[in-house]
């Protein structure tokens, strides 16, 4: 559905020209001197006929002061995030994460590659029966699934016991510093 912008909707028989239908939209983007201004992030330039010639005299709107202050606050907030990233608490959380994830990833990758290489280079070994119709390849394949679930459980447990509390403290500190940097200080 398209808004009528205060105009009566036509009957749909083409009584209005496409220029008349778009005239209200274009005025918000073409200044008095003919320069183009982009003000609305939801504006669809192609559907509205942006860039079509038209002589409209609409005053140029300056950026409000509040927007500039908000941009200054955003820059200050970005500085807060850089400071937090350099902090010892954040580095500790990242270090705990890496100390678990890197060895776990390397171990699982080697286990997976070992399974694939063994399956392709030693098919006789993989075909060796273990119990009835169950062979080594089937057990190793099921072991891949089991190891995935075990690794997921170990990761969640490690995160809960070793990182979540420290990460939550860093998060709260970051939010508080960001709120102060943007000028919002004080309690909620």
N, C-alpha and C positions, 0 to 999 in steps of 0.2 A: 504494500500500500504506500502511496506517495502522499505527503501532506499537501494541502491546498494553499498553505501560507496566506490565509485570509481571503482567498479568491473563491468564488463559487465554482464548483466542479462542473465541467462541461458534460454534455450528454454522451461523450465518447464518439461523436460523429466527426471529429476533426474540426470543430468550429473555431478552435483557437490555433494559432500557428505555433510551431515548436518554439519560436523565439519568444512569443508572449508567455508561454508556459514556464520558460526558464528565466525570464527577466528578473523575477524576485530573488532567485538564487545568485545570479551573477553580480548583483549590486553589492553583495557582501564581500566580494573578492576583487573588484576593480575600483581603485581609488579615483579621486577627482582628476588627478593628473594622468590617468590611464595606466598607472603601474598596478601590477597584480599583487594582491595580498592573500596569504593563506592563513585563515583564522580557525577553521573548524576541522578537527581531525577526522570527523565522520562524513565529511563532504565528499560526494562522488563526482569528481570533476568531469569524467566522460559522460555520465548520464545527465548531467545538468547543462551541458553545453559550454563549459568553462573554456575560455579562450576564443569564443565566437565574438565577432565584432559587435559592438554596441556602444552607444554613447550614453553613459550613465554618470550622474554626478552625485557620488556618495562621498562624504568626508572620510579621510583616512583616520582610522582608529589607532591610537597609540597603545602600546602594551601597558597594562595596569601596573602600578607600583607593587601591588601585592604579589604579582607574578615574579617580578624581579627579586623580591624578598624571599619568595619560595625557592627560586633558583639558587640564591645565596645560601639558604638553609640546606639545599640538596648538596651543594659543594661541601659545606661543613660536615654534613652527614657522611659523605664519601670519605672525607678525611678521617672520620671516626672509624670507619670500616678498615681503612688502611692501618690505623693505630692498633686496632684490635687484632688484625692479622699478624702484626709484629709482636704482640704481647706474649709473655711466657705461658699464660694459661691456654691461649689458643694453640700455641706450638706444642704444648703438652698433649692436648686432645688430638691434634693431627699426628703426633708421634705415636700415641697409643694405637691410633687407627692404622698407621702404616706398619707398625710392628706386628699386627695381626694379619692384615690383608696381603702384604707382599709375600710372606712365607706360605700362606694358605693358597694364594693364587699360583705361585710357582709349584707347590706340591700337587695341586689338583691338575695343573697343566701337564706336569710330567707323568702323572698317573694316566691321564687321558691319552697322551701321545704314546706312552708305553703300551696301552691297550691296542691302539690302532696299529702301531708298528708290529707288535707281536701277532696280531690277527693277520697282517699281510705277509710277514716274513716267516712265520712259523705256523702254518695252517695245521700241520700234523699235531703239534702240541695243543693248539686250541681245540682240535677235534677229539682229544683224549677224553674218554668217558670217565665221569666221576661217580655217578650213581644212576644207573638205568639210562634214560635218554638225556640226562643232564650232563653236559660236557664243560670243559674249562672255559670255553668262549661264552657260554650262557651264564656261568657264575661271574665271570669278569664283567660282562655287560650289565648284569643285575647289580654288581658291585659299583658300577658307575652311578647308577641311580641312588643306591644307598649312600655312597660318599657325598653326593650332591645334597641329600637331605641332612646328613651329619654335619657337613660344612655350613649349611644354612643355620642349623641349630646352634653350632659353635659360634658363628658370627653374631647371632642375636643375643646369645648369652654374654659374649665378650662385650658387646655394646652396652648391654644393660648393666653389667657389673663394673666395667672399667671406664666407660666414656660418657654415658648419658647424663649423669649428674654434673660432671665437669662441663660438658657442652651446654647444658641448660643454664649453668651459672654464667658462662660466657655470653650466651644469648641474652639473658636478662640485663647483664651489664651493657651489652651493645645497644639494646633497645633504649635503655635509660640515657646513655651518652648521646644517642641519635636524637632522642626527644629534646634533650637540652641543647644540642647543636642547632636544631631547627627553631629554637626559641619557645618550645612548648613546656619546658621545665615543670616541676611540680608533680603532684600525685594525680592519678586518674580521677 
